[in-house]
Amino acid sequence: MKIVNFGSCNLDYVYKLNHIVKTGETEHSERMEIFPGGKGLNQSIAIAKAGVPVYHAGCIGTDGQILISALEECGVDLTYVKKVNQPSGHAVIQVGNAGENAIFIHAGSNEMLTLEWIDSTLQNFDTGDFLLLQNEISNVGYIVEQAKKKGLVLFFNPSPVDETLRQVNFDRIDYLVLNEIEGEYLTLQKEPINIVSVLRERHPNLKVVLTIGEKGCIYCDGKSLHCHPAYEVPVVDSTAAGDAFMGYFVASLAQNLTEKLAIERACAASALVVSQKGAAPSIPYEANVSRALQILKAKPTDHESKNDQLKKQIDEYIEGHLQSANLSELAKILKYSTVYTGKLVKNTYRKSFLDCLQEKRCHFAAKLLLKTNLSVSEIINRIGYKNESFFREKFKETYGTTPAAYRKSLNSDSITDSTIPLENR
């Protein structure tokens, strides 16, 4: 399996300011520095620093030796980098005292990717290879279509968000990695979970990774939903944080890690980036990320309500004791009376404890029907039902069909991502 990144390369002109300049305002810069950058370059470097081979595909101008050197030093393969007789792309980056940034870019050589060159490059990649893409180069929509025809796995970072995204068929994308601002642009939603839901409703096969700044990130693919908090680090410059996240996420999946572990590594890499200045130079090597995972502390999830925390406790108890769960034991864990705990469950779920338990047993049975060859009788024993007829009755109430018919439907072409309730996948 190979990874190719069709991506931008920019010269980053970074200005350190007291605060981001507002419309009509003039602000003195404390200093100006030039770094190699561009979302494509940063993400290729992140993948290489994560210890995974990557090909960079793109166009660099006559002034781009610093960009070539930055990629080469990190071990990025430049076989598909083309030099053109035009200035390289560049970005002007404002960095405020709190580490926040504002960026505008000029495409330059990044607009020189022709259809013929794209086709000749894609000839060297095949089914199952990874293709990474952002929105800072020309012909993004064409690359998506041609790559999908070849069976490549597509990772898309829709940044910057603008009208050119209308040319991209999101149904061709496998993994969409974006931040809240990009998510709001695409969905007109502000709440992270609503952004994810709308994207998944529009594109049922899309795996969505939404980064939400200091609150961490959300991953959803219709079968799994993972939330990971951000890590506590001093914020110096957040310029390449998203690119480090993207690169480490892709690299981790290439190393056969689960999406959950890939997100964990990506969050750690991103945290290390924001604690240093600069873009590409601040992206950490794999050894530093592994070490950081041992010592970094997750930020408190202060956005999580008491109701969410209570629901999490109840869910964890029931799911961990499917065979033996009972209200009295839950009451002891929560340190409330049995009567009061029963009311809490009813207020939280709008159903009784017993109904919750039956529902979760049915959901777990559905997972076993999907992922194993266990017989219905074996599944019934595993989840704690004593009466087979009662289980079949409850299962039909929940899913509208028998366990056997449900399993059969999962193996047909008609299965959809909504077959199993999201929270129990």
PEVEN-V32683 format. One record per helix or strand. SS is the DSSP state (~ for helix, > for strand). FROM is the first residue (numbers start at 1). TO is the last residue. If there is no record, write none. Layout:
BEGIN
ss: {SS,SS}
from: {FROM,FROM}
to: {TO,TO}
END
This chain:
BEGIN
ss: {>,>,>,~,>,~,>,>,>,~,~,>,~,>,~,~,>,~,~,>,~,>,>,>,~,~,~,~,>,~,~,~,~,~,~,~,~}
from: {3,10,31,39,55,65,77,89,101,108,115,130,140,153,163,170,175,180,192,207,213,217,225,231,241,259,280,286,298,306,327,338,353,376,388,403,422}
to: {6,16,37,49,60,73,83,95,106,111,122,134,149,157,167,172,179,187,202,211,215,220,228,231,254,274,282,295,298,320,334,349,371,383,399,410,424}
END
